[in-house]
């Protein structure tokens, strides 16, 4: 039986994208809860409250208006410290240039980068890579 | 002034193996070396204190002249005087005359030394060269003396000097007339300055200057001047003048002849102005036809002058840069200098130079001159245009990226959603998917609409700005938005004075007003009735249109400029501002205006559009 992680957070300004990603994650059956937000601000507001668990996995769209992925992550670092957790952060983009990949590698907080929208395969790959079944879920 | 040599000189003298003698300013022997006494078979007593002419009565007439030149500072004068050879089978020798000066440059007298022919054979060649330089086609007698008396302001010229200057009768000349004998321009300036410095500061001079000459061959002289003071004031200046025309000619000839060119033709026929400057002395050796044409100078006027005389380097730094580059890379590039041509017109030139060496290892700098014309202004304009074009391109590229990102995301989403829909049987879920599809379609339409507007803007750039009645366009915008205005019961208060006009492009003005008013309603405060106040202020340079609303307001504290940036959003209109503000900003910019926003969360916003009059 597969280990289910507790929460996956989706952050994309496009409603349809969120819908689709949510569907795939649900079909992959790898998480208890899937949350989606369309703005970094809303996501942070939700996550800052004390009785909310920090998600173990976060998929973020690179290009977002008002608060982009980088700004969100800056703030999210504080939440990680506060809640004493470390989430797996995956960046989503419509294209993956080698230049982007190199850029990402230099940034610690980001664990991986994937094409969007997700597919069942890519979701499974992410789960396998970061939440292997023989390890306890953090 | 007679001075006894210091002890150190005496010691040196005792120990030197060469025959050397020191004469004072009266040409009396002051000290002699032992070898001297041996050579001439005289004793100290027979020499010290006695004038040289007494000791060597057989000297030819040349001697006193040359001794005087040496006294005046002329170095390395050589004399072969057979009359001085002893009766024995002495080997012939060469006399060497040099000025004897103390460290302040004051004349103490003359130093005589003697060298045997057999010792150093190359001296022969040296002598020949000196003779050639000094004497070739020139009479050694063409060195004369002159004197200027301050009190009378008259200059006395010796017969020899008058010969050099080609003057017939006058023994005496007024100072200005004497100065006018020098060639107008650099030479005359220099002599004036030299005289001034001598009288004011007691500074002696030794200069090579050019004389005014009516025929084609330039006349160059070396003039030495020494001020004399009495009671602290300068009473007179004395000096010598020597004709060095041939020497100058020879110097140039020597170099130019041996240039690495096959012949002079390339140089002379080059389409750009070119000059050759001796690297060591900085003197101009030759200039080509083109440069003569550009500057109006003839060869004679230029050649022999130092490049510094033309004040081509504005600052010492500029000069050092050029010289530094030459030393390092054997070339200098793109030096802008301002040359004053013969008619006193100052023009900027672009100089490029390279260092060349001839077979004798003499080095010269070959310089090309290009007129700079209006290059600077044209360059600046071009650069500005280029920058603008680059900015525009970048904007366009960004825009294209954004839009294609949008479109791609949308189309991918549609395919997936349609796939889901096909395979979904649950009614409720189907309904949800259809709703998502619809929203996606809406934002796609908005993106495409924005794109079309942008294209339309670009196509409109040929329309000229006109004076438009602002209120007419506000009215048009209200008409365009009548639906939403009514729907949300928005109140539009127009306080723009009746006939206010703005200089703008009609379609843009309409778009801008519509967009901002539409946003004001879109982002209204749900608790208040939307109220929008329009106003206009005509200032000297610009007219400012302000649109104030009582809507939700925005937090612009962090990134105010992002407001007008193009968002990638394809989201629901409710929490996105789409392309509206991006286009508005673009249109305002195209009209060379500016747009600013002030906003407070919960209170509202004010947009101010400033258009030039």
Interface residues (C-beta under 8 A of the other chain):
Chain A: X13 X14 X15 X16 X17 X19 X20 X23 X38 X39 X63 X64 X65 X66 X94 X95 X116 X117
Chain B: X405 X408 X409 X410 X412 X413 X414 X416 X417 X420 X432 X433 X436 X437 X439 X440 X443 X562 X567 X568 X569 X570 X571 X572 X575 X576 X577
